[in-house]
């Protein structure tokens, strides 16, 4: 989406909110974690991601700061796309939730013991 003068304010806010949500998910953060980092309420983050909090531009700036996007504000929250591996993993389904934690390392498969072997 390019912010053109023909788009309504609601349309622009909705797209900016979707971009914020994608950046949050790409960093594997929950809405609650972003709210805490930004010093905002959870509901404010939810409304901004839905494009419904048009009157709280300061909240938008706080979330950009928490997500490390403030320096790029001149681009006004750039469009991001999923990585090739994420595209393969999701196979066309958009990511809907963040776990808020790192993925655990896969445990090594235990070696099968057979009779006659010494440890």
SVG drawing of the C-alpha trace seen along z (x, -y; Angstrom):
<svg xmlns="http://www.w3.org/2000/svg" viewBox="-12 -14 43 73">
<polyline fill="none" stroke="black" stroke-width="0.4" points="0.0,0.0 1.3,-3.4 -0.1,-6.3 -1.9,-8.2 -4.2,-11.2 -7.1,-9.0 -7.1,-6.7 -9.3,-7.4 -7.7,-8.1 -9.3,-4.9 -7.8,-2.9 -4.3,-4.3 -4.6,-3.7 -5.7,-0.1 -2.7,0.6 -0.3,-1.1 -1.7,1.0 -1.3,4.2 2.3,3.3 3.0,2.7 1.5,6.1 3.7,7.8 6.8,6.1 5.8,7.2 5.2,10.8 8.5,10.8 10.2,10.0 8.2,12.7 6.7,10.3 3.2,10.4 1.0,7.4 1.3,7.4 5.2,7.3 5.0,4.4 2.6,2.5 4.9,2.9 8.0,1.8 6.1,-1.2 4.5,-2.1 1.0,-1.7 -2.1,0.3 -2.7,3.6 -5.9,2.3 -4.1,-0.7 -1.7,1.6 -4.7,3.7 -6.5,0.6 -3.5,-0.7 -2.9,2.6 -6.6,2.6 -6.2,-1.0 -8.8,-2.2 -6.8,-4.6 -6.4,-7.5 -6.3,-10.1 -3.3,-8.6 -0.4,-9.4 1.9,-9.6 1.0,-5.9 2.0,-5.1 5.3,-6.8 5.9,-4.9 5.2,-1.6 7.6,-2.5 10.2,-3.3 9.6,0.1 9.9,2.0 13.1,0.1 11.3,-1.6 11.6,-5.3 14.7,-5.9 12.8,-4.7 9.7,-6.9 10.6,-8.9 9.5,-5.9 6.4,-5.8 6.5,-2.1 7.8,-0.4 6.1,2.6 7.7,5.9 7.3,9.3 7.8,12.7 11.2,14.5 11.3,17.4 11.5,19.9 8.5,18.3 6.6,18.4 7.3,22.1 6.4,22.8 3.1,20.9 2.2,21.9 0.0,18.9 -1.4,18.6 -0.6,15.3 1.0,15.6 -1.6,14.8 0.1,15.0 3.5,14.6 4.6,17.0 6.7,14.4 9.6,16.8 12.4,18.2 11.9,21.5 13.4,24.3 16.4,26.2 15.4,29.6 16.8,32.4 19.3,34.8 17.7,38.2 18.7,40.8 20.9,43.6 19.1,46.9 20.8,49.5 21.0,53.1 22.1,56.2 25.8,56.9 26.9,53.2 28.9,51.7 28.1,48.2"/>
</svg>
